[in-house]
Amino acid sequence: MATQIQTLLIDDLEGGEAKETVSFAIDGTSYEIDLNDKNARNLREALTPFVSSARRAEGTPARGRKRGAAQRPSRDKSSEIRAWAKARGLNVSERGRIASHIVAQYEAAQ
């Protein structure tokens, strides 16, 4: 028997199919957002004047995740984390990425 696992990205702005996860950071906080081609292009175009005038911060990787970065929870674990968060009155979305601070709270409670 074979098992096939498929990851489907959902555009975090419009809800349709996303093509990529775009990473960016501002004010010391890193973010990731799943976007379709149009929204990814719009984000990059909007940031272009700022990026072209900026300098790269020392110690930051040019591409990719930092070593030891936390992995996303599995689909089964995500539903478990959502249920745990809702039971504690935390605001958690029904779909998409779970905020890292909620995952951290869940893991600390385990």
Backbone torsions as a table, in degrees:
resi	resn	phi	psi	omega
1	MET	NA	137.2	179.8
2	ALA	-109.6	148.2	175.9
3	THR	-119.4	134.0	177.3
4	GLN	-120.7	123.9	178.4
5	ILE	-109.2	128.4	-176.9
6	GLN	-123.2	131.1	177.0
7	THR	-103.0	125.1	179.9
8	LEU	-113.4	121.3	178.0
9	LEU	-87.6	136.0	178.0
10	ILE	-112.6	129.2	179.5
11	ASP	-59.0	121.7	-176.6
12	ASP	-71.6	-13.8	178.1
13	LEU	-95.5	-45.3	-172.0
14	GLU	-109.9	-14.2	177.4
15	GLY	86.9	-8.9	177.9
16	GLY	-81.8	-167.6	179.9
17	GLU	-70.1	132.4	176.8
18	ALA	-97.8	152.6	180.0
19	LYS	-102.8	-23.4	-175.8
20	GLU	-157.7	161.9	172.4
21	THR	-103.0	123.3	-178.7
22	VAL	-104.3	128.7	178.4
23	SER	-103.7	141.6	174.6
24	PHE	-156.5	164.9	-179.9
25	ALA	-140.1	148.8	175.2
26	ILE	-153.7	140.9	179.6
27	ASP	52.6	37.7	175.8
28	GLY	80.6	3.5	179.3
29	THR	-116.0	129.7	178.3
30	SER	-92.8	143.8	-179.4
31	TYR	-131.3	156.1	170.2
32	GLU	-133.1	142.1	178.6
33	ILE	-142.0	135.8	177.1
34	ASP	-88.4	126.3	-174.3
35	LEU	-137.6	152.0	170.9
36	ASN	-78.3	174.0	-176.5
37	ASP	-56.9	-44.2	-177.3
38	LYS	-63.9	-47.1	-178.7
39	ASN	-69.0	-35.1	176.5
40	ALA	-64.5	-43.0	178.1
41	ARG	-62.8	-44.2	179.9
42	ASN	-61.7	-41.5	178.7
43	LEU	-63.3	-47.0	-179.9
44	ARG	-63.2	-41.0	178.4
45	GLU	-63.8	-39.7	-179.7
46	ALA	-66.5	-33.8	-178.0
47	LEU	-86.9	-15.9	-174.8
48	THR	-51.3	-47.8	-178.7
49	PRO	-62.9	-31.6	-179.6
50	PHE	-77.6	-44.0	-179.7
51	VAL	-64.6	-40.7	-177.9
52	SER	-68.0	-22.3	178.6
53	SER	-98.0	-7.4	-175.5
54	ALA	-90.3	169.4	171.9
55	ARG	-117.9	150.0	179.2
56	ARG	-71.0	133.7	177.9
57	ALA	-71.3	142.5	179.7
58	GLU	-65.9	143.9	175.9
59	GLY	81.4	3.7	178.5
60	THR	-100.6	137.7	179.8
61	PRO	-69.4	148.3	179.7
62	ALA	-69.6	-36.6	-179.4
63	ARG	-147.8	157.7	172.1
64	GLY	81.8	179.0	-179.4
65	ARG	-82.7	154.1	173.9
66	LYS	-69.2	152.3	176.3
67	ARG	-60.7	138.2	178.0
68	GLY	78.6	8.7	178.7
69	ALA	-65.0	144.5	-178.4
70	ALA	-65.1	142.9	177.3
71	GLN	-88.6	157.1	176.5
72	ARG	-69.3	145.5	177.1
73	PRO	-68.8	152.9	177.4
74	SER	-66.7	165.8	-179.7
75	ARG	-57.9	-43.4	179.6
76	ASP	-64.9	-42.1	-179.8
77	LYS	-68.7	-33.8	178.4
78	SER	-60.1	-44.2	179.8
79	SER	-66.1	-34.7	176.9
80	GLU	-66.0	-42.8	179.3
81	ILE	-65.5	-42.4	178.3
82	ARG	-59.9	-45.4	179.9
83	ALA	-62.4	-43.4	179.0
84	TRP	-60.9	-45.9	-177.8
85	ALA	-64.9	-43.9	180.0
86	LYS	-62.7	-38.8	179.9
87	ALA	-64.1	-23.2	179.4
88	ARG	-101.2	7.8	176.6
89	GLY	76.9	16.6	178.6
90	LEU	-82.4	145.5	-179.7
91	ASN	-82.2	110.9	-179.5
92	VAL	-134.0	137.0	-177.8
93	SER	-71.8	157.9	179.7
94	GLU	-75.2	-24.8	-179.4
95	ARG	-146.5	168.0	179.9
96	GLY	87.5	-169.0	-175.8
97	ARG	-70.9	139.8	175.6
98	ILE	-89.0	134.6	-178.7
99	ALA	-55.5	138.8	-175.3
100	SER	-61.3	-33.3	-179.6
101	HIS	-67.9	-29.9	176.6
102	ILE	-72.2	-43.1	177.1
103	VAL	-60.4	-42.4	179.6
104	ALA	-62.8	-42.2	178.0
105	GLN	-62.6	-43.0	179.1
106	TYR	-60.6	-48.2	-177.7
107	GLU	-65.3	-36.0	178.1
108	ALA	-66.9	-30.8	-178.6
109	ALA	-79.8	-15.0	-176.7
110	GLN	-83.5	NA	NA
